[in-house]
């Protein structure tokens, strides 16, 4: 079945460092891809999405490009802030629109 | 902006008791979901619901679980006889064409 594999954490960075969290997927069709963020004690918030190949999703300085040839949707940010500390989940939604999540990557940004 | 709401935010129950978790999806959405996140683990799909019936369910969603849309606005998840391992955060979601909107979650603690 469809699945998502993302980089295991935790990831610890200094403020203003460059962030990459890898995500690859397996799907039989053409899924939509998402990154969700979960701040401590809160629910899931959609960070960005891409619905077809070569689309780039972006929000709050984060970007991810839907790469069909490498079945990837890596999350990047050029300069992280302490407030970016959270758990990041890569997810896909197939034609039935059931969401499949990766295991989550905990990011800690230190001042 | 419309949002998915869930009540209660935290539910504590004794093992063997029945619990009902409530969700109010976004009003013009037609597809509804429940997900579960055991503390520190990935978000897992439980069930999807469309046109007043279950459209898909995972292996987690056994006979102890049921869902209902009793009145056209609420969407409930019932666990008939809770077990310790049911302790988790439960997220409700509803969707448009591509994107699922998640509620803030209900933390269920089974003692």
Backbone of each chain as ProteinMPNN parsed JSONL, in Angstrom:
{"seq_chain_A": "XXXXXXXXXXXXXXXXXXXXXXXXXXXXXXXXXXXXXXXXXXXXXXXXXXXXXXXXXXXXXXXXXXXXXXXXXXXXXXXXXXXXXXXXXXXXXXXXXXXXXXXXXXXXXXX", "coords_chain_A": {"N_chain_A": [[0.82, -1.199, 0.0], [0.182, 2.378, -0.13], [2.736, 4.5, 1.203], [4.818, 6.434, 3.435], [8.093, 7.506, 4.014], [10.183, 9.061, 6.21], [12.944, 11.106, 7.241], [14.626, 10.07, 10.1], [14.531, 11.409, 13.377], [15.97, 12.683, 16.403], [16.4, 16.049, 15.148], [18.752, 18.513, 15.641], [19.485, 21.875, 15.507], [21.32, 24.929, 15.149], [20.176, 28.312, 15.522], [19.348, 30.001, 12.521], [20.532, 28.151, 10.888], [20.615, 25.893, 8.023], [17.928, 23.881, 7.008], [17.075, 20.568, 6.224], [14.707, 18.103, 5.793], [14.292, 14.886, 4.963], [12.002, 13.179, 2.809], [10.439, 10.443, 1.418], [8.251, 8.663, -0.787], [5.926, 5.989, -1.405], [3.709, 5.023, -3.822], [0.879, 3.927, -5.66], [-0.572, 5.39, -7.436], [-1.106, 8.794, -8.231], [-0.353, 10.68, -5.886], [-1.326, 13.388, -3.655], [0.88, 15.478, -1.836], [2.072, 16.351, 1.416], [3.23, 18.48, 4.06], [2.99, 18.478, 7.48], [2.918, 20.24, 10.591], [3.551, 19.941, 14.033], [3.302, 21.595, 16.891], [4.553, 21.765, 20.266], [2.275, 20.192, 22.412], [0.108, 20.734, 20.829], [-2.235, 20.373, 18.023], [-2.293, 19.018, 14.662], [-0.987, 20.97, 12.078], [-1.389, 22.143, 8.823], [1.398, 22.677, 6.871], [2.505, 22.957, 4.266], [1.716, 22.09, 0.851], [1.597, 19.96, -2.101], [0.197, 19.143, -5.164], [0.707, 17.928, -7.566], [3.226, 16.55, -9.774], [6.351, 18.24, -9.798], [5.328, 20.513, -8.681], [5.807, 23.134, -6.318], [5.508, 23.519, -2.949], [5.091, 26.077, -0.53], [5.619, 27.94, 2.49], [5.831, 30.131, 5.195], [8.599, 30.378, 4.904], [9.42, 27.804, 4.551], [9.952, 25.193, 2.166], [9.009, 22.732, -0.301], [9.458, 20.414, -2.897], [7.644, 18.54, -5.196], [8.833, 15.68, -6.359], [8.619, 13.524, -8.811], [10.269, 11.763, -10.149], [12.143, 10.946, -8.324], [10.558, 10.17, -6.319], [10.108, 11.891, -4.071], [9.794, 14.398, -1.456], [11.151, 16.545, -0.093], [11.621, 18.562, 2.771], [12.607, 21.923, 3.206], [14.358, 24.683, 4.678], [15.817, 27.818, 4.663], [16.866, 29.273, 6.821], [16.561, 28.587, 9.983], [14.478, 29.202, 12.872], [14.194, 29.602, 16.442], [11.532, 29.321, 17.064], [10.653, 27.501, 15.216], [10.915, 25.025, 16.233], [9.58, 21.888, 16.564], [7.498, 19.027, 15.73], [7.696, 17.491, 12.621], [5.706, 16.244, 10.06], [5.618, 14.286, 7.221], [3.307, 13.571, 4.637], [0.997, 11.709, 2.616], [-1.739, 11.764, 0.329], [-3.946, 9.734, -1.182], [-5.89, 8.606, -4.04], [-8.181, 7.886, -2.736], [-8.128, 9.575, -0.76], [-7.366, 9.055, 1.891], [-5.215, 9.799, 4.459], [-1.786, 9.187, 4.727], [0.771, 9.019, 7.013], [4.186, 9.91, 7.655], [6.687, 8.927, 10.073], [7.35, 11.113, 11.546], [9.494, 13.849, 12.392], [11.422, 15.176, 14.845], [12.303, 18.435, 15.43], [14.646, 20.509, 16.911], [15.566, 23.742, 17.595], [18.238, 25.642, 18.552], [19.137, 28.597, 20.346]], "CA_chain_A": [[0.0, 0.0, 0.0], [0.894, 3.658, -0.113], [3.444, 4.759, 2.458], [5.75, 7.565, 3.49], [9.272, 7.303, 4.847], [10.869, 10.32, 6.412], [14.187, 11.095, 7.984], [14.443, 9.897, 11.53], [15.145, 12.457, 14.174], [15.701, 14.114, 16.357], [17.331, 16.954, 14.485], [19.062, 19.693, 16.463], [20.208, 22.878, 14.728], [21.457, 26.276, 15.7], [19.364, 29.32, 14.837], [19.827, 30.469, 11.217], [21.093, 27.054, 10.095], [19.805, 25.384, 6.929], [17.212, 22.667, 7.39], [16.5, 19.622, 5.273], [14.136, 16.868, 6.319], [14.01, 14.063, 3.79], [10.762, 12.412, 2.769], [10.17, 9.721, 0.18], [6.95, 8.022, -0.72], [5.573, 4.881, -2.291], [2.286, 5.118, -4.132], [0.547, 3.311, -6.939], [-1.158, 6.397, -8.309], [-0.507, 10.127, -8.22], [-0.876, 11.259, -4.643], [-0.964, 14.722, -3.194], [1.884, 15.386, -0.784], [1.864, 17.375, 2.432], [3.996, 18.548, 5.297], [2.26, 18.993, 8.634], [3.753, 20.577, 11.737], [2.888, 19.786, 15.329], [4.013, 22.284, 17.955], [4.355, 21.075, 21.546], [0.96, 20.258, 23.033], [-0.934, 21.173, 19.893], [-2.633, 19.443, 16.982], [-1.593, 19.047, 13.377], [-1.258, 22.117, 11.221], [-0.836, 22.019, 7.49], [2.48, 23.619, 6.605], [2.488, 23.197, 2.831], [1.276, 20.93, 0.084], [1.79, 19.948, -3.55], [-0.787, 18.191, -5.658], [1.163, 17.211, -8.76], [4.675, 16.526, -9.979], [7.082, 19.492, -10.022], [4.772, 21.597, -7.873], [6.544, 23.5, -5.119], [4.725, 24.1, -1.875], [5.903, 26.954, 0.313], [4.889, 28.634, 3.541], [6.644, 30.536, 6.351], [10.005, 30.165, 4.611], [9.631, 26.394, 4.237], [9.64, 24.799, 0.792], [9.193, 21.338, -0.671], [9.121, 20.213, -4.298], [7.132, 17.208, -5.527], [9.719, 15.084, -7.351], [8.085, 12.206, -9.177], [11.341, 10.867, -10.607], [12.829, 10.397, -7.146], [9.459, 9.954, -5.334], [10.527, 12.596, -2.864], [9.145, 15.664, -1.111], [12.01, 16.971, 1.011], [11.309, 19.875, 3.357], [13.8, 22.756, 3.383], [14.242, 26.076, 5.092], [17.153, 28.382, 4.57], [17.356, 29.843, 8.071], [15.549, 28.217, 10.974], [14.353, 30.004, 14.08], [13.832, 28.82, 17.631], [10.09, 29.071, 17.002], [10.392, 26.388, 14.3], [11.038, 23.769, 16.978], [8.298, 21.187, 16.469], [7.595, 17.753, 15.02], [7.26, 17.667, 11.243], [5.21, 15.009, 9.469], [5.357, 14.2, 5.794], [2.104, 12.765, 4.45], [0.437, 11.663, 1.275], [-3.166, 11.507, 0.228], [-4.124, 9.075, -2.473], [-7.156, 8.882, -4.706], [-9.252, 7.718, -1.773], [-7.935, 10.691, 0.167], [-6.95, 8.698, 3.235], [-3.896, 10.376, 4.669], [-0.776, 8.315, 5.316], [1.791, 9.873, 7.602], [5.476, 9.411, 8.062], [6.86, 8.737, 11.516], [7.586, 12.395, 12.201], [10.87, 14.231, 12.703], [11.439, 16.244, 15.849], [13.316, 19.473, 15.201], [14.935, 21.451, 17.998], [16.447, 24.824, 17.174], [18.822, 26.285, 19.733], [19.551, 29.988, 20.079]], "C_chain_A": [[0.852, 1.247, 0.0], [1.555, 3.893, 1.239], [4.392, 5.927, 2.3], [6.89, 7.206, 4.417], [9.972, 8.638, 4.989], [12.056, 10.148, 7.335], [13.911, 10.968, 9.468], [15.104, 11.047, 12.268], [15.816, 11.874, 15.391], [16.794, 14.878, 15.617], [17.517, 18.18, 15.38], [19.929, 20.639, 15.643], [20.351, 24.164, 15.525], [20.597, 27.235, 14.882], [20.107, 29.792, 13.586], [20.494, 29.367, 10.398], [20.111, 26.65, 9.002], [19.196, 24.036, 7.345], [16.829, 21.864, 6.157], [15.959, 18.441, 6.048], [13.685, 16.053, 5.111], [12.697, 13.297, 3.936], [10.674, 11.732, 1.418], [8.86, 8.963, 0.329], [6.87, 6.844, -1.684], [4.085, 4.96, -2.536], [2.037, 4.509, -5.497], [0.017, 4.342, -7.92], [-0.384, 7.701, -8.262], [-1.026, 10.883, -7.001], [-0.607, 12.746, -4.545], [-0.037, 14.556, -1.999], [1.788, 16.594, 0.136], [2.999, 17.343, 3.453], [3.087, 19.177, 6.347], [3.254, 19.27, 9.751], [2.922, 20.459, 13.004], [3.755, 20.453, 16.385], [3.69, 21.615, 19.29], [2.962, 21.289, 22.115], [-0.167, 20.648, 22.117], [-1.254, 20.086, 18.873], [-1.807, 19.618, 15.722], [-1.995, 20.285, 12.587], [-0.631, 21.878, 9.86], [0.215, 23.092, 7.276], [2.518, 23.983, 5.123], [2.056, 21.929, 2.114], [1.632, 21.098, -1.382], [0.92, 18.842, -4.108], [-0.364, 17.471, -6.926], [2.661, 17.378, -8.921], [5.195, 17.907, -10.376], [6.451, 20.698, -9.324], [5.701, 21.863, -6.702], [5.567, 24.096, -4.133], [5.628, 24.969, -1.023], [5.027, 27.68, 1.316], [5.873, 28.937, 4.665], [8.126, 30.281, 6.13], [10.361, 28.717, 4.324], [9.234, 26.125, 2.789], [9.778, 23.297, 0.643], [8.714, 21.184, -2.107], [8.756, 18.759, -4.54], [7.987, 16.66, -6.669], [9.251, 13.676, -7.665], [9.21, 11.245, -9.532], [12.094, 10.236, -9.446], [11.836, 10.05, -6.037], [9.796, 10.603, -4.001], [9.78, 13.902, -2.69], [9.883, 16.22, 0.099], [11.643, 18.38, 1.475], [12.602, 20.647, 3.593], [13.417, 24.125, 3.922], [15.645, 26.646, 5.188], [17.735, 28.848, 5.895], [16.306, 29.589, 9.149], [15.605, 29.141, 12.182], [13.969, 29.098, 15.244], [12.355, 28.423, 17.583], [9.708, 27.967, 16.018], [10.496, 25.033, 14.993], [9.667, 23.104, 17.075], [8.571, 19.795, 15.902], [6.989, 17.944, 13.638], [6.896, 16.309, 10.657], [5.027, 15.189, 7.972], [4.148, 13.283, 5.609], [1.714, 12.746, 2.988], [-1.042, 11.328, 1.351], [-3.409, 10.943, -1.16], [-5.516, 9.376, -3.022], [-8.339, 8.696, -3.775], [-9.187, 8.768, -0.679], [-7.745, 10.292, 1.608], [-5.508, 9.15, 3.393], [-2.987, 9.339, 5.306], [0.381, 9.183, 5.759], [3.114, 9.146, 7.756], [5.574, 9.397, 9.58], [7.067, 10.036, 12.267], [9.061, 12.608, 12.504], [10.824, 15.393, 13.675], [12.597, 17.175, 15.576], [13.422, 20.344, 16.445], [15.923, 22.478, 17.476], [16.926, 25.551, 18.417], [19.299, 27.688, 19.39], [21.071, 30.101, 19.897]], "O_chain_A": [[2.077, 1.187, 0.114], [1.01, 3.533, 2.283], [4.723, 6.347, 1.191], [6.667, 6.657, 5.496], [10.315, 9.273, 3.992], [12.155, 9.186, 8.097], [13.067, 11.673, 10.02], [16.119, 11.585, 11.824], [16.188, 10.7, 15.405], [17.931, 14.425, 15.482], [16.545, 18.798, 15.815], [20.983, 20.247, 15.143], [19.589, 24.433, 16.454], [20.328, 26.999, 13.704], [21.326, 29.958, 13.595], [20.979, 29.64, 9.301], [18.935, 27.011, 9.041], [19.856, 23.186, 7.943], [16.324, 22.409, 5.176], [16.663, 17.846, 6.864], [12.818, 16.471, 4.344], [12.334, 12.837, 5.018], [10.819, 12.382, 0.383], [8.422, 8.664, 1.44], [7.642, 6.731, -2.636], [3.288, 4.965, -1.598], [2.89, 4.572, -6.383], [0.155, 4.165, -9.131], [0.847, 7.705, -8.253], [-2.006, 11.624, -7.078], [0.233, 13.291, -5.261], [-0.161, 13.596, -1.239], [1.471, 17.703, -0.293], [3.634, 16.312, 3.671], [2.501, 20.24, 6.142], [4.297, 18.623, 9.849], [1.749, 20.829, 13.037], [4.819, 19.941, 16.736], [2.654, 20.964, 19.419], [2.518, 22.425, 22.282], [-1.288, 20.873, 22.574], [-0.632, 19.024, 18.857], [-0.767, 20.275, 15.72], [-3.176, 20.602, 12.447], [0.523, 21.458, 9.761], [-0.048, 24.278, 7.475], [2.559, 25.159, 4.763], [2.035, 20.843, 2.692], [1.925, 22.197, -1.852], [0.908, 17.728, -3.583], [-1.007, 16.5, -7.325], [3.281, 18.234, -8.29], [4.584, 18.63, -11.162], [7.003, 21.797, -9.381], [6.309, 20.942, -6.157], [4.877, 25.068, -4.441], [6.797, 24.641, -0.814], [3.867, 27.994, 1.05], [6.666, 28.074, 5.04], [8.844, 29.994, 7.087], [11.48, 28.426, 3.9], [8.31, 26.739, 2.257], [10.553, 22.658, 1.355], [7.691, 21.751, -2.491], [9.483, 17.853, -4.132], [7.879, 17.117, -7.807], [9.462, 12.75, -6.882], [9.121, 10.05, -9.252], [12.62, 9.129, -9.564], [12.241, 9.677, -4.937], [9.774, 9.962, -2.951], [9.21, 14.444, -3.636], [9.312, 16.349, 1.182], [11.388, 19.27, 0.663], [13.575, 20.1, 4.114], [12.331, 24.648, 3.669], [16.547, 26.014, 5.737], [18.951, 28.825, 6.084], [15.292, 30.283, 9.22], [16.624, 29.768, 12.472], [13.485, 27.983, 15.054], [11.98, 27.331, 18.008], [8.553, 27.54, 15.992], [10.192, 24.004, 14.39], [8.718, 23.684, 17.603], [9.716, 19.431, 15.633], [5.896, 18.495, 13.503], [7.667, 15.353, 10.741], [4.367, 16.123, 7.518], [3.989, 12.317, 6.354], [2.054, 13.648, 2.223], [-1.52, 10.704, 2.298], [-3.12, 11.581, -2.172], [-6.217, 10.268, -2.545], [-9.397, 9.286, -3.997], [-10.048, 8.847, 0.197], [-7.946, 11.125, 2.493], [-4.676, 8.892, 2.522], [-3.351, 8.694, 6.289], [0.909, 9.982, 4.985], [3.158, 7.933, 7.958], [4.647, 9.808, 10.277], [6.972, 10.065, 13.494], [9.784, 11.666, 12.83], [10.269, 16.451, 13.381], [13.747, 16.742, 15.501], [12.423, 20.847, 16.961], [16.991, 22.126, 16.974], [16.127, 26.017, 19.23], [19.799, 27.94, 18.293], [21.586, 31.195, 19.667]]}, "seq_chain_B": "XXXXXXXXXXXXXXXXXXXXXXXXXXXXXXXXXXXXXXXXXXXXXXXXXXXXXXXXXXXXXXXXXXXXXXXXXXXXXXXXXXXXXXXXXXXXXXXXXXXXXXXXXXXXXXX", "coords_chain_B": {"N_chain_B": [[-12.1, 31.996, 9.702], [-13.309, 28.816, 8.728], [-13.22, 25.948, 10.902], [-12.274, 22.704, 12.122], [-13.653, 21.335, 14.988], [-13.165, 19.8, 18.214], [-14.349, 17.907, 20.952], [-14.186, 16.318, 24.18], [-11.244, 18.279, 25.11], [-9.527, 16.845, 26.633], [-9.851, 13.635, 27.901], [-10.374, 11.496, 30.539], [-10.567, 8.17, 31.472], [-11.692, 5.063, 32.9], [-10.331, 1.811, 32.467], [-12.175, -0.405, 30.438], [-14.447, 1.116, 30.346], [-16.872, 2.91, 28.363], [-16.247, 5.34, 25.852], [-17.003, 8.399, 24.205], [-15.924, 10.328, 21.634], [-16.09, 13.551, 20.341], [-16.686, 15.434, 17.382], [-16.878, 18.287, 15.318], [-17.133, 18.68, 12.084], [-16.01, 20.764, 9.295], [-18.535, 22.707, 7.787], [-19.412, 22.365, 5.042], [-18.067, 20.169, 4.174], [-17.707, 16.784, 3.056], [-16.449, 14.419, 3.57], [-15.111, 12.528, 6.188], [-12.866, 11.866, 8.876], [-11.062, 9.822, 11.242], [-8.13, 9.805, 13.169], [-5.309, 8.46, 14.972], [-2.873, 9.122, 17.436], [-0.517, 7.707, 19.2], [1.345, 8.561, 22.082], [4.269, 10.199, 21.18], [4.551, 8.771, 18.868], [3.821, 7.866, 15.4], [1.216, 9.384, 13.407], [-1.754, 7.669, 12.924], [-4.008, 6.282, 10.613], [-7.434, 5.702, 11.203], [-10.212, 5.489, 10.349], [-12.41, 6.244, 7.628], [-15.216, 8.18, 6.479], [-18.126, 8.519, 4.64], [-21.037, 9.76, 3.108], [-22.744, 8.81, 5.05], [-21.717, 6.339, 5.774], [-19.09, 3.994, 6.565], [-16.209, 4.274, 4.659], [-13.606, 3.399, 4.459], [-11.47, 1.488, 6.588], [-8.886, 0.97, 9.025], [-6.706, -1.677, 10.225], [-6.566, -1.237, 12.877], [-9.008, -0.331, 13.665], [-11.137, -1.981, 15.138], [-13.816, -4.173, 16.306], [-14.392, -2.869, 18.632], [-14.541, -0.225, 18.124], [-16.557, 2.417, 16.805], [-18.237, 4.607, 14.516], [-20.201, 7.549, 13.998], [-22.603, 9.732, 12.536], [-24.608, 11.565, 13.908], [-26.418, 13.711, 13.668], [-26.109, 15.353, 11.448], [-24.261, 17.353, 11.872], [-22.423, 16.748, 13.912], [-19.741, 14.406, 14.373], [-18.907, 11.371, 15.533], [-16.693, 9.316, 17.484], [-16.754, 6.234, 18.928], [-15.575, 4.262, 21.568], [-16.023, 1.161, 22.763], [-15.259, -0.464, 24.996], [-12.81, 0.51, 26.739], [-9.244, 0.112, 26.508], [-5.999, 0.002, 28.07], [-4.113, 0.508, 26.117], [-5.446, 2.115, 24.368], [-5.0, 4.67, 25.023], [-4.204, 7.752, 23.801], [-3.756, 10.465, 21.436], [-6.503, 11.606, 19.7], [-7.428, 12.493, 16.525], [-9.719, 14.279, 14.597], [-10.756, 14.785, 11.218], [-11.771, 16.653, 8.333], [-12.547, 16.997, 4.841], [-11.753, 18.873, 1.811], [-11.35, 18.887, -1.719], [-8.592, 18.231, -2.028], [-7.317, 18.623, 0.415], [-7.062, 17.774, 3.814], [-8.525, 18.945, 6.741], [-7.575, 19.304, 10.006], [-8.764, 18.714, 13.311], [-8.113, 19.983, 16.677], [-7.625, 17.864, 18.311], [-8.319, 15.227, 20.711], [-7.19, 14.303, 23.786], [-6.985, 11.156, 25.009], [-6.942, 9.421, 27.97], [-6.51, 6.388, 29.414], [-7.021, 4.73, 32.366]], "CA_chain_B": [[-11.923, 30.832, 8.824], [-13.934, 27.619, 9.319], [-12.275, 24.989, 11.438], [-12.789, 21.491, 12.743], [-13.559, 21.406, 16.446], [-13.28, 18.524, 18.894], [-14.565, 17.944, 22.402], [-13.435, 17.279, 24.998], [-9.816, 18.348, 24.758], [-8.869, 15.77, 27.377], [-10.811, 12.706, 28.502], [-9.774, 10.444, 31.366], [-11.564, 7.138, 31.694], [-11.155, 3.821, 33.452], [-10.321, 0.656, 31.576], [-13.455, -1.089, 30.339], [-15.532, 2.068, 30.161], [-17.133, 3.418, 27.018], [-16.026, 6.772, 25.66], [-17.423, 8.978, 22.931], [-15.188, 11.528, 21.275], [-16.955, 14.317, 19.44], [-16.051, 16.29, 16.377], [-17.752, 19.025, 14.409], [-16.356, 18.981, 10.863], [-16.362, 21.986, 8.572], [-19.93, 22.443, 7.447], [-19.688, 21.92, 3.676], [-17.25, 19.015, 3.843], [-18.497, 15.57, 2.937], [-15.638, 13.269, 3.962], [-14.684, 12.7, 7.567], [-11.819, 10.897, 9.236], [-10.456, 9.768, 12.565], [-6.749, 9.349, 13.249], [-4.849, 8.286, 16.339], [-1.441, 9.284, 17.632], [-0.001, 7.313, 20.506], [2.354, 9.54, 22.492], [5.606, 10.067, 20.636], [4.579, 7.913, 17.691], [3.277, 8.456, 14.187], [-0.233, 9.525, 13.276], [-2.263, 6.472, 12.239], [-5.367, 6.344, 10.102], [-8.388, 4.761, 11.786], [-11.44, 5.258, 9.591], [-12.979, 7.334, 6.835], [-16.675, 8.124, 6.514], [-18.719, 9.313, 3.567], [-22.416, 9.418, 2.762], [-23.31, 8.098, 6.201], [-21.192, 5.012, 6.003], [-17.646, 3.852, 6.575], [-15.671, 3.998, 3.332], [-12.404, 2.594, 4.651], [-10.997, 1.43, 7.967], [-7.618, 0.288, 9.187], [-6.755, -2.866, 11.084], [-6.717, -0.782, 14.26], [-10.436, -0.048, 13.863], [-11.798, -3.28, 15.3], [-15.211, -4.139, 16.736], [-14.551, -1.986, 19.785], [-14.693, 1.133, 17.623], [-17.644, 2.719, 15.871], [-18.385, 6.026, 14.204], [-21.588, 7.917, 13.713], [-22.881, 11.145, 12.273], [-25.98, 11.441, 14.416], [-27.355, 14.822, 13.477], [-25.742, 16.191, 10.319], [-23.154, 18.27, 12.149], [-21.431, 16.061, 14.717], [-19.151, 13.151, 13.891], [-18.42, 10.826, 16.787], [-15.951, 8.062, 17.567], [-17.063, 5.548, 20.179], [-14.807, 3.074, 21.941], [-16.994, 0.508, 23.642], [-14.647, -0.946, 26.232], [-11.453, 1.025, 26.538], [-8.082, -0.598, 27.022], [-4.897, 0.907, 28.37], [-3.411, 0.872, 24.878], [-6.222, 3.108, 23.625], [-4.532, 6.004, 25.407], [-3.615, 8.383, 22.623], [-4.434, 11.653, 20.939], [-7.388, 11.263, 18.593], [-7.682, 13.641, 15.66], [-10.769, 14.239, 13.591], [-10.463, 15.611, 10.057], [-12.726, 16.651, 7.227], [-11.761, 17.418, 3.688], [-12.175, 19.368, 0.512], [-10.893, 17.986, -2.775], [-7.23, 17.745, -1.826], [-6.719, 18.87, 1.718], [-7.781, 17.443, 5.031], [-8.399, 19.907, 7.828], [-7.566, 18.544, 11.242], [-9.128, 19.34, 14.562], [-7.012, 20.111, 17.633], [-7.393, 16.582, 18.962], [-8.76, 14.882, 22.067], [-6.249, 13.393, 24.445], [-7.675, 10.135, 25.8], [-6.104, 8.715, 28.933], [-7.205, 5.251, 30.013], [-6.297, 4.335, 33.584]], "C_chain_B": [[-12.553, 29.607, 9.489], [-12.872, 26.663, 9.835], [-13.006, 23.78, 12.001], [-12.615, 21.631, 14.254], [-13.771, 20.018, 17.042], [-13.51, 18.754, 20.379], [-14.623, 16.528, 22.952], [-11.994, 17.373, 24.527], [-9.035, 17.248, 25.463], [-9.94, 14.943, 28.067], [-10.027, 11.648, 29.277], [-10.862, 9.433, 31.679], [-10.893, 5.902, 32.278], [-11.263, 2.721, 32.418], [-11.671, -0.052, 31.611], [-14.645, -0.169, 30.141], [-15.673, 2.45, 28.693], [-16.825, 4.909, 26.965], [-16.547, 7.174, 24.284], [-16.657, 10.268, 22.728], [-15.979, 12.251, 20.192], [-16.164, 15.266, 18.559], [-17.145, 17.03, 15.627], [-16.915, 19.381, 13.192], [-16.767, 20.33, 10.27], [-17.641, 21.737, 7.784], [-20.16, 21.956, 6.017], [-18.808, 20.754, 3.238], [-18.09, 17.754, 3.89], [-17.767, 14.318, 3.401], [-15.063, 13.536, 5.341], [-13.766, 11.553, 7.964], [-11.555, 10.943, 10.732], [-9.054, 9.18, 12.428], [-6.374, 9.239, 14.721], [-3.33, 8.499, 16.368], [-1.098, 8.882, 19.059], [1.197, 8.201, 20.813], [3.723, 9.223, 21.911], [5.696, 9.23, 19.37], [3.901, 8.597, 16.502], [1.754, 8.554, 14.263], [-0.74, 8.364, 12.423], [-3.714, 6.666, 11.83], [-6.239, 5.299, 10.801], [-9.521, 4.447, 10.816], [-11.786, 6.489, 8.77], [-14.473, 7.094, 6.661], [-17.217, 9.046, 5.447], [-20.133, 8.825, 3.307], [-23.023, 8.488, 3.813], [-22.867, 6.653, 6.333], [-19.668, 5.02, 5.971], [-17.181, 3.52, 5.159], [-14.375, 3.194, 3.404], [-12.057, 2.572, 6.138], [-9.699, 0.652, 8.016], [-7.8, -0.924, 10.093], [-6.89, -2.491, 12.558], [-8.199, -0.678, 14.619], [-11.196, -1.369, 13.95], [-13.213, -3.092, 15.843], [-15.453, -3.254, 17.953], [-14.804, -0.538, 19.378], [-15.945, 1.246, 16.763], [-17.681, 4.224, 15.643], [-19.825, 6.286, 13.808], [-21.642, 9.395, 13.383], [-24.347, 11.335, 12.646], [-26.943, 12.532, 13.97], [-26.961, 15.76, 12.348], [-24.666, 17.209, 10.6], [-22.058, 17.594, 12.962], [-20.96, 14.781, 14.051], [-18.457, 12.543, 15.102], [-17.641, 9.538, 16.582], [-16.252, 7.462, 18.929], [-16.106, 4.38, 20.358], [-15.607, 2.387, 23.025], [-16.4, 0.126, 24.992], [-13.164, -0.607, 26.147], [-10.398, 0.139, 27.177], [-6.977, 0.414, 27.29], [-4.229, 1.41, 27.087], [-4.222, 1.789, 23.968], [-5.826, 4.537, 24.003], [-3.756, 6.614, 24.258], [-4.286, 9.729, 22.409], [-5.251, 11.222, 19.733], [-7.723, 12.532, 17.818], [-8.824, 13.336, 14.705], [-10.328, 15.118, 12.423], [-11.643, 15.576, 9.098], [-12.034, 17.264, 6.023], [-12.552, 18.081, 2.577], [-11.611, 18.406, -0.53], [-9.539, 17.376, -2.427], [-6.803, 17.719, -0.371], [-7.633, 18.459, 2.847], [-7.48, 18.508, 6.082], [-8.567, 19.141, 9.13], [-8.078, 19.385, 12.409], [-7.944, 19.346, 15.51], [-6.723, 18.832, 18.398], [-8.038, 16.465, 20.327], [-7.734, 13.924, 22.643], [-7.043, 12.44, 25.327], [-6.666, 9.432, 26.687], [-6.934, 7.625, 29.584], [-6.385, 4.763, 31.204], [-6.737, 2.963, 34.092]], "O_chain_B": [[-12.354, 29.382, 10.682], [-11.774, 26.574, 9.287], [-14.196, 23.836, 12.311], [-11.543, 22.006, 14.729], [-14.457, 19.174, 16.464], [-12.946, 19.667, 20.981], [-15.07, 15.62, 22.251], [-11.575, 16.626, 23.643], [-8.014, 16.777, 24.962], [-10.824, 15.482, 28.733], [-9.135, 10.993, 28.736], [-11.956, 9.804, 32.104], [-9.681, 5.722, 32.161], [-12.179, 2.709, 31.596], [-12.24, -0.271, 32.68], [-15.736, -0.629, 29.804], [-14.738, 2.334, 27.901], [-17.106, 5.648, 27.909], [-16.528, 6.39, 23.335], [-16.73, 11.186, 23.546], [-16.473, 11.634, 19.248], [-15.131, 15.811, 18.945], [-18.204, 16.473, 15.337], [-16.079, 20.282, 13.254], [-17.745, 20.944, 10.697], [-17.808, 20.676, 7.183], [-21.078, 21.162, 5.815], [-18.801, 20.389, 2.062], [-19.052, 17.656, 4.652], [-18.387, 13.274, 3.604], [-14.588, 14.636, 5.627], [-13.874, 10.435, 7.462], [-11.788, 11.953, 11.396], [-8.819, 8.218, 11.697], [-7.012, 9.828, 15.594], [-2.612, 8.107, 15.449], [-1.356, 9.626, 20.006], [1.968, 8.552, 19.92], [4.268, 8.139, 22.115], [6.789, 9.001, 18.852], [3.469, 9.747, 16.588], [1.106, 7.892, 15.075], [-0.221, 8.107, 11.337], [-4.536, 7.153, 12.607], [-5.829, 4.151, 10.968], [-9.767, 3.284, 10.495], [-11.497, 7.621, 9.16], [-14.938, 5.954, 6.69], [-16.823, 10.209, 5.354], [-20.393, 7.622, 3.287], [-23.716, 7.522, 3.496], [-23.564, 5.837, 6.935], [-19.044, 5.929, 5.423], [-17.697, 2.594, 4.533], [-14.084, 2.399, 2.51], [-12.325, 3.535, 6.856], [-9.436, -0.207, 7.174], [-8.874, -1.166, 10.644], [-7.277, -3.315, 13.386], [-8.582, -0.917, 15.765], [-11.812, -1.818, 12.983], [-13.743, -1.981, 15.839], [-16.598, -2.926, 18.266], [-15.23, 0.278, 20.196], [-16.339, 0.298, 16.084], [-17.216, 5.007, 16.471], [-20.554, 5.401, 13.359], [-20.848, 10.197, 13.875], [-25.224, 11.269, 11.785], [-28.151, 12.305, 13.901], [-27.455, 16.887, 12.306], [-24.191, 17.872, 9.678], [-20.876, 17.843, 12.724], [-21.683, 14.159, 13.272], [-17.52, 13.133, 15.64], [-17.889, 8.777, 15.646], [-16.033, 8.097, 19.96], [-15.857, 3.611, 19.429], [-15.843, 2.96, 24.089], [-17.012, 0.385, 26.028], [-12.374, -1.345, 25.559], [-10.611, -0.486, 28.216], [-7.018, 1.541, 26.796], [-3.835, 2.572, 26.985], [-3.739, 2.196, 22.911], [-6.269, 5.497, 23.373], [-2.763, 6.05, 23.798], [-5.243, 10.088, 23.095], [-4.738, 10.545, 18.842], [-8.229, 13.508, 18.373], [-8.879, 12.271, 14.09], [-9.602, 16.092, 12.622], [-12.407, 14.612, 9.054], [-11.04, 17.974, 6.172], [-13.759, 17.91, 2.411], [-11.419, 17.226, -0.238], [-9.353, 16.162, -2.517], [-6.005, 16.871, 0.026], [-8.827, 18.758, 2.84], [-6.333, 18.909, 6.278], [-9.551, 18.431, 9.335], [-7.855, 20.594, 12.479], [-6.892, 18.787, 15.199], [-5.692, 18.724, 19.062], [-8.274, 17.461, 21.011], [-7.445, 12.874, 22.067], [-7.698, 12.865, 26.279], [-5.659, 8.911, 26.209], [-7.943, 7.905, 30.23], [-5.209, 4.426, 31.068], [-6.225, 2.487, 35.105]]}, "name": "protein", "num_of_chains": 2, "seq": "XXXXXXXXXXXXXXXXXXXXXXXXXXXXXXXXXXXXXXXXXXXXXXXXXXXXXXXXXXXXXXXXXXXXXXXXXXXXXXXXXXXXXXXXXXXXXXXXXXXXXXXXXXXXXXXXXXXXXXXXXXXXXXXXXXXXXXXXXXXXXXXXXXXXXXXXXXXXXXXXXXXXXXXXXXXXXXXXXXXXXXXXXXXXXXXXXXXXXXXXXXXXXXXXXXXXXXXXXXXXXX"}
